[in-house]
Amino acid sequence: MPHLFIRGIDPERVRAASAMLTEELAEICECPPDYFAFECLTTAAVFAGEFVASYPFVEVAWFDRGREAQDRFARAVDRHLREALGLPEMEVAFRTYRQRDYYANGESLGAQEPDGETDSEELGVLREANRKLAEDLRKARKALAAAAGGGMSTKLREALRE
């Protein structure tokens, strides 16, 4: 892990670029080079009833390493594949796995984490939802106060605070 699924690029060209790309990605991800897997997928693309060349596309399956690392990772893949191989276009997409949901030899990788860390992604989602709800409540209170002409009763104001 990380695992790169590559389509629309000749496997021999990927092989030629893979050594230098792996070195840079290992630095970005702060992991050994042997953690990386490259798979060149043979696909059949169809458009308007005809077979056409597959669009160059790299899907990265990995554990989240933050936005900065993801941006650097995508730029490195683009530089080593699209630019170096002279491709006019290429896209990179990320699929993020949670460690607790990823198993190696029947064992969850999340089982090795200290308590609480396996739920950090879910906690982040819940915090963002809470932030949005708090903002919506603030806006509703402001609109209600404006509609009431600022003459809201003390009981109603206290009920809204709760």
Phi, psi and chi 1 to 4 in degrees:
 res  aa     phi    psi   chi1   chi2   chi3   chi4
   1 MET       -  126.3 -174.8   59.4   85.6      -
   2 PRO   -76.7  157.2  -16.9   29.1      -      -
   3 HIS  -124.0  124.9 -161.5  128.4      -      -
   4 LEU  -107.8  121.1  -71.6   79.3      -      -
   5 PHE  -102.2  118.1  -62.4   95.3      -      -
   6 ILE  -118.4  130.2  -56.3  163.9      -      -
   7 ARG  -133.7  156.3   68.8  173.4 -170.0 -114.5
   8 GLY    80.1    7.9      -      -      -      -
   9 ILE  -130.6  131.7  -55.6  173.1      -      -
  10 ASP   -55.5  128.3 -179.7   76.4      -      -
  11 PRO   -55.0  -34.3  -25.0   33.3      -      -
  12 GLU   -65.7  -35.9 -170.2   59.1   35.8      -
  13 ARG   -70.6  -38.1  -63.3 -179.4   81.0 -166.5
  14 VAL   -64.8  -43.4  172.7      -      -      -
  15 ARG   -57.0  -43.8 -175.8 -162.0   59.6   75.9
  16 ALA   -63.9  -32.6      -      -      -      -
  17 ALA   -91.6  -12.7      -      -      -      -
  18 SER   -68.7  -34.4   66.5      -      -      -
  19 ALA   -63.4  -51.2      -      -      -      -
  20 MET   -68.1  -37.4  -70.5  178.0   53.8      -
  21 LEU   -63.2  -43.9  175.6   56.2      -      -
  22 THR   -60.7  -42.3  -59.1      -      -      -
  23 GLU   -58.3  -46.9  -75.6 -178.6   36.1      -
  24 GLU   -67.6  -41.4 -174.1  171.0  -13.1      -
  25 LEU   -66.1  -35.2  -63.7  179.1      -      -
  26 ALA   -63.3  -38.6      -      -      -      -
  27 GLU   -64.5  -46.3  -90.9 -175.4   45.7      -
  28 ILE   -60.8  -44.8  -68.1  168.0      -      -
  29 CYS   -86.3   -7.3  -66.6      -      -      -
  30 GLU    54.6   51.0  -60.7  175.9   -2.2      -
  31 CYS  -143.9  163.2   65.9      -      -      -
  32 PRO   -65.2  149.3  -15.2   25.5      -      -
  33 PRO   -58.9  -28.3  -21.9   30.1      -      -
  34 ASP   -75.5    0.7   65.1  -11.5      -      -
  35 TYR   -77.9  -16.4  -82.3   24.3      -      -
  36 PHE   -89.4  142.9  -68.4   85.7      -      -
  37 ALA  -129.3  131.4      -      -      -      -
  38 PHE  -113.2  127.9  -70.3   75.0      -      -
  39 GLU  -126.7  124.2  -72.8 -164.6   35.7      -
  40 CYS   -94.6  116.1  -63.4      -      -      -
  41 LEU   -93.9  133.2  -52.6  175.7      -      -
  42 THR   -90.4  122.0  -57.3      -      -      -
  43 THR  -128.5  160.9   59.3      -      -      -
  44 ALA  -119.1  112.1      -      -      -      -
  45 ALA   -96.8  142.5      -      -      -      -
  46 VAL  -128.9  137.5  176.5      -      -      -
  47 PHE  -144.4  128.4  177.2   75.5      -      -
  48 ALA    52.0   41.9      -      -      -      -
  49 GLY    79.4    7.7      -      -      -      -
  50 GLU  -125.8  150.7  -59.6  -66.7  -33.3      -
  51 PHE   -77.3  135.5  -71.9  106.3      -      -
  52 VAL  -132.2  166.1  -64.5      -      -      -
  53 ALA   -65.4  140.8      -      -      -      -
  54 SER   -69.8  141.6  -69.5      -      -      -
  55 TYR   -71.1  135.2 -173.8   80.9      -      -
  56 PRO   -62.8  119.9  -22.2   33.3      -      -
  57 PHE  -147.1  134.5 -173.0   83.7      -      -
  58 VAL  -121.9  122.1  178.0      -      -      -
  59 GLU  -106.4  126.2 -177.1  174.9    5.3      -
  60 VAL  -106.5  119.8  179.8      -      -      -
  61 ALA  -103.3  124.7      -      -      -      -
  62 TRP  -160.7  175.9   74.7  -21.4      -      -
  63 PHE   -92.2  138.6  -61.8  124.7      -      -
  64 ASP   -55.6  131.5 -173.4   18.2      -      -
  65 ARG  -123.5   16.1  -70.4  168.0  168.7   84.0
  66 GLY    92.8  160.2      -      -      -      -
  67 ARG   -65.5  -40.8 -175.4   58.1 -172.6 -115.2
  68 GLU   -61.4  -46.9 -179.7 -174.1  -13.4      -
  69 ALA   -63.7  -39.8      -      -      -      -
  70 GLN   -62.9  -44.7 -179.6  174.0  -51.0      -
  71 ASP   -62.0  -45.1  -70.3  -13.4      -      -
  72 ARG   -63.4  -40.8  -70.2  175.6   55.2 -148.3
  73 PHE   -59.9  -49.8 -165.3  106.0      -      -
  74 ALA   -62.0  -42.0      -      -      -      -
  75 ARG   -64.6  -39.0  -75.3 -168.7  -63.1  -89.0
  76 ALA   -65.0  -45.0      -      -      -      -
  77 VAL   -60.8  -44.6  169.3      -      -      -
  78 ASP   -61.5  -45.5 -173.6   75.4      -      -
  79 ARG   -64.7  -44.4 -171.8  172.8   54.8  -99.6
  80 HIS   -78.4  -25.0  -74.3  -85.0      -      -
  81 LEU  -105.7  -63.7  -65.2 -179.8      -      -
  82 ARG   -64.6  -56.5 -174.8 -174.3   61.9   80.2
  83 GLU   -66.7  -51.3  -70.0  179.2   13.9      -
  84 ALA   -64.3  -32.1      -      -      -      -
  85 LEU   -94.0   -0.3  -59.9  178.5      -      -
  86 GLY    71.8   29.7      -      -      -      -
  87 LEU   -81.2  136.1  -57.6  172.8      -      -
  88 PRO   -69.1  -31.8   20.5  -27.3      -      -
  89 GLU  -147.4  155.4  -64.3  178.9  -56.0      -
  90 MET  -167.7  146.7 -175.6 -175.0   79.2      -
  91 GLU  -120.9  150.9  -66.4  177.5    5.1      -
  92 VAL  -128.3  132.0  178.2      -      -      -
  93 ALA  -131.7  150.7      -      -      -      -
  94 PHE  -113.5  136.5  -69.9   81.5      -      -
  95 ARG  -116.6  119.1 -178.4 -175.8  -26.2  147.4
  96 THR  -102.0  128.4  -57.2      -      -      -
  97 TYR  -100.6  147.7  -66.9  118.8      -      -
  98 ARG   -91.2  139.5  -67.9 -174.9  -54.9 -177.3
  99 GLN   -59.8  -36.1  -71.9 -175.0  -27.5      -
 100 ARG   -68.4  -20.6   75.5  172.4 -169.3 -160.1
 101 ASP   -98.7    6.1  -63.6  -28.8      -      -
 102 TYR  -113.8  128.2 -167.3   94.5      -      -
 103 TYR  -117.7  135.6  -70.6   74.6      -      -
 104 ALA  -121.7  121.7      -      -      -      -
 105 ASN    54.3   39.4  -57.5  -39.9      -      -
 106 GLY    82.0    0.8      -      -      -      -
 107 GLU  -114.9  133.1  -61.7  -65.2  -36.4      -
 108 SER   -68.5  133.8  169.4      -      -      -
 109 LEU   -71.2  -22.3  -63.1 -175.7      -      -
 110 GLY   -72.3  -20.6      -      -      -      -
 111 ALA   -64.2  -19.7      -      -      -      -
 112 GLN   -89.0   -5.1  -59.7  164.8   -1.9      -
 113 GLU   -85.3  150.3  -62.4  174.3  -12.2      -
 114 PRO   -62.2  153.0  -17.7   26.2      -      -
 115 ASP   -52.4  138.6  -72.8  -16.7      -      -
 116 GLY    95.9  -31.4      -      -      -      -
 117 GLU   -70.4  -29.0  -73.4 -173.5   25.4      -
 118 THR   -67.6  -22.4   56.6      -      -      -
 119 ASP   -98.8    8.6  -65.8  -33.0      -      -
 120 SER   -62.2  -36.7   62.2      -      -      -
 121 GLU   -65.2  -47.0 -178.8  179.4  -42.2      -
 122 GLU   -63.1  -39.1  -70.0  175.3   43.8      -
 123 LEU   -62.6  -40.6 -175.4   57.3      -      -
 124 GLY   -62.2  -41.9      -      -      -      -
 125 VAL   -63.6  -43.7  168.8      -      -      -
 126 LEU   -65.8  -39.4  -69.2  171.8      -      -
 127 ARG   -63.0  -40.9  -76.2 -175.0  174.7  146.1
 128 GLU   -65.1  -42.2  178.4   61.9   17.7      -
 129 ALA   -62.5  -40.7      -      -      -      -
 130 ASN   -64.1  -40.7 -172.4   45.6      -      -
 131 ARG   -62.3  -43.0 -173.4 -164.2   63.1   74.2
 132 LYS   -65.2  -41.6  -73.3  179.0 -177.5  176.3
 133 LEU   -63.5  -41.5  -73.4  170.8      -      -
 134 ALA   -62.9  -40.1      -      -      -      -
 135 GLU   -66.7  -42.2  179.1   64.0   18.6      -
 136 ASP   -61.7  -41.2  -70.3  -14.5      -      -
 137 LEU   -64.1  -41.3 -179.4   57.9      -      -
 138 ARG   -60.8  -44.2 -174.3 -168.7   63.8   75.3
 139 LYS   -65.3  -40.7  -72.3  177.5 -176.2  176.6
 140 ALA   -64.1  -41.6      -      -      -      -
 141 ARG   -62.4  -42.6  -75.3  177.9  176.3  163.5
 142 LYS   -64.3  -44.1 -173.8  175.5  179.4  179.4
 143 ALA   -64.8  -40.4      -      -      -      -
 144 LEU   -64.8  -41.3 -174.0   56.7      -      -
 145 ALA   -64.6  -40.3      -      -      -      -
 146 ALA   -66.9  -40.5      -      -      -      -
 147 ALA   -66.9  -32.6      -      -      -      -
 148 ALA   -86.5    1.8      -      -      -      -
 149 GLY    69.2   23.8      -      -      -      -
 150 GLY    77.1   -1.2      -      -      -      -
 151 GLY   -95.1   43.4      -      -      -      -
 152 MET   -72.0  140.3 -174.8 -176.1  -47.2      -
 153 SER   -69.4  154.8   73.6      -      -      -
 154 THR   -61.1  -39.8  -55.3      -      -      -
 155 LYS   -64.3  -42.9  -73.3 -176.9 -179.3 -179.2
 156 LEU   -66.3  -42.7  179.0   56.9      -      -
 157 ARG   -60.1  -44.1 -172.7  176.0  -63.1  118.0
 158 GLU   -66.8  -36.8  -72.5  179.0   16.2      -
 159 ALA   -65.2  -38.9      -      -      -      -
 160 LEU   -69.0  -30.5  -73.7  174.0      -      -
 161 ARG   -67.3  -30.5  -77.1 -172.6 -171.5  146.1
 162 GLU   -76.5      -  -67.1  177.4   16.1      -
